[in-house]
Amino acid sequence: MTSTIVLFYSLLFVVAFLYASVGHGGASGYLALMAFFSIAPENMRFTALLLNIGVSLIAFVHYYRNGHFNCQLFWPFALASIPAAFLGGMIVVDAGLYKKILAVLLLFSVVRLLGLKFTNKTFVLKQSLPLALFIGAIIGLFSGMIGIGGGIILSPLILLLHWAKMKETAAISALFIFVNSIAGLGGVVAHGLSLGQESLWMLAIALTGGMAGAYFGAKKFETALLSKLLALVLLIASFKLIFT
């Protein structure tokens, strides 16, 4: 095993740990890593969605057990996003356009990892059903197209709208990512892409990191410094994807 592969797998573990600690599957981080290590875009979507399914489920279980899940807030997003994610998974995006869209979506992840506060106020506004359905559909479509679960977009929006607090948002995002990733992967498979052996190794490492991150995240473990470092890496990756 070369030093490059060891570095890639080590970073993969760290990404899975940090994303799971805030209730995310980590697809945007996995995609950024794969872009850095020049993995072909056609393989990136399948692998990222596969890793997302495992890590987001682990994150959700931990947050659910700690009493942070709100089903009433979750279901409208999922109802609209699942069919849209499947449709998005069937869409093949030009490699250049794919990288530009991914670069923009990485910026959402940077915002989430930096822990910018949208909920300083103590109240929580009532959820708007039509708006939640619209948000779910749009995020679902992009999730399938790019190979993300959509949590990096959904989390800041929920917090910005004051529909939930941090831990509740993390639980909702984790399950949202899980169902979207399954739907998106279904669309990708329906289009003819399949699993490679390297994806299985990546899945095992991401699950290990995800289990550790979800456990500590749900238990109020602070990963502020590491999260900021990862945010910086993703910001660099975003500019790299835009300008190269």
N, C-alpha and C positions, 0 to 999 in steps of 0.2 A: 504494500500500500504506500503510495507516494505521499510526500509531505503536503502536496496540494489537496489531495483527497482527505487527509487527516484534518487539515484546516477547515475544509468545507463541512465535514461532519461535526466538528467541534462547534463551529458557528451555528450550524443547524440546531444543535442541542440548546444553545443559548437562546436562539430566537424562539424556539418552541417553549422554553421555560418562561421567558418574559411575556410572550403573548398570552399564554395560558394563565399567567398570574393576574391578568386584567380581563379574563373571560373571552379571549380571542383564539381563533384557530391558528393564526400565524401565516396565512397564505401570502399576504403582501411581503412579509419578511422572507419567506421561502423563495418567492418570485424574484425579489431583489438579489438574494444570494445566487440563484441560478443564473440571473442576468450577469452578475459579476464574474461568474465562472463559465460564462459563454455556453450555457446549455441551450439547445434549440428551442425557440418559442413553442413549436408544436408539441414538445414534450413537457413544457413548463406547466401548462394548464392542468393536464391530467394529474401530474405528480402533486402539484400544490393542492388541488381539490381533495385528493386522496389523503394527504397529510392533515388537511383541515378537518376531515370527518372524524379522525381518531382523536386529535388534540382537543377540538371543540367539545366533543362528547365528554371527555374527561373533565374539562373545565366546568361544563354545565352540571355534571353530577356533584362536584364539590360545592359549587355555589348553591345548588338546589338543597343539598343536605344541610347547608347553613341557613336556610330559610330566606333566600334572597330572590326567589323567582316569582314573577307576577304574570300569570297566564292571560289575564284579561288584557294586559298591555301587549303581550307577545302575539296573540293569534291573528290580529288583522295584518300585521307585517308579513307573517308567514303565508297567510291565505293568498295574498297577491304575489309574493316573491317566488314561491315554489314553481308554478308553471312558467313564470318569466325566466327563472334561472335555467330551467330545462331548455327553453327556446334559445337562450343565450349560449348554452353549451353547444348547440348545433351550428352556431354561426362561426365561420372561420374568418378571423380578422387578419388583414395584411400585417406582416411582421413589423414594419415601420410604425404603422398606426397603433399596433398592439403595445409597443414600447412607450409611445407617447401617452396613451390612456393609462397604462400602468404607472408611469411617472407621476401623473396627477393624483391617482389614487394613493400612492405612497405618501403624499403630503397629508392626507387624512390620518394615516397611521402615525405620522410624526406628531400631529396634534394630540392624538390619543396617548401616545407613549410619554409625551412631555407632561401629561397630567394637567392640562389647562382646565381651570375650574369654570364650569358653566352653572353650577348649582350652589352658589353661595347662599342663596335665599332658602328659607326653610320650607316654603310651600311647593306643592307639585301641581301643575296645571292639569286640567281634565284633558284626556286624549281625544283628538278629533278622528273619528273613524274614517271619513273620506280621505283625509290627509295621510293617515297611517297606511291605508290601502295603496294610495298613489306612491308614497315613499317606498313601500315594500316592492311594488312592481318595478320601479325604476332601478332600485338597488339590485333586485333579483336578476334583471336582464344583464346588467354590467357584471354581476358576479359570475354568471355562466360564461360570458364572452371572454373575460380576462382570467378566470381561474381563482377567484377569491370567494370568501363566504359572505362578504358584505358588512361584516361587523365594524370594520374600520370607518365606514360611512354612517352606519346606523347609530353607533354609540355617541359620537359628537352631536348628532341631530337630536337624539332623545334628551341628552343633557342640555343642549341649547334651548329646547322647547320646554324644559322643566317638567317632563313627563315622568321622570324617575330619578332616583339618586344613584350614586356610583355603583354600589354593590348590586343593586337591582338591575341597573343597566348592563353590568357585566354578565349577569345570569341570562338576561333576555338575549343579549348579543351572542352568547355561546350557543344557545339552542337555535337561534336564527342562522348562524353560520353552519351549524350541523345540517339542518334541513336544506339550506340553499346549496351546500356543497354536494349533498347526495343528488339533488335535482340537476345541478350543473354537470356533475360527473356522468349522470345518466345521459344527458344530451351529448357530451363529448364521446361517450362510448357508442351511442347511436350513430354518430358520424363516422365511426370506424377506428378510433385510436385505442390502443391497448396498453397493458401494464408491462413494464420492463423490470428486470431483476434489480437494477439500481434503485428503483422506486421502493422496493421492499426494504432495502437497507435503510433508506431515508425514513420510511415509515416507522421502523423499529426505533431509530434514534429520536425522531420527533415525539413519539409516544412516551419515551422515557423522560425527555425534557418536559413534555406537557404534563405528565403526572406530577412531577416535582413542582412545577410552576403553579399548577392549579391548587395543589395542597397548600402551598405557602401563601398564594394570593387570597384564597378564601379565608385563611387564618390571619389576615391583616399583616402579612409580611411586607416589609418595605423594600422595594427594589428600585428606588428613585435614581440612584447613580447609574446603574446598569441600563435602566430604561432610557435615560438621557443619552447615554453612549450609543444605544441602538438607534434612537431617533436621529442622531447625527449621521450614522452610517446610512440610514434610509434616505435622509435628505441628500447626501452625496450621491446615492444610487439614483435618486429621482433626477438630479441634474445630469448625471451620466447618461441616463436613458433619453433625456430630452435633446442633449447636444451631441450625441454620438450615433 
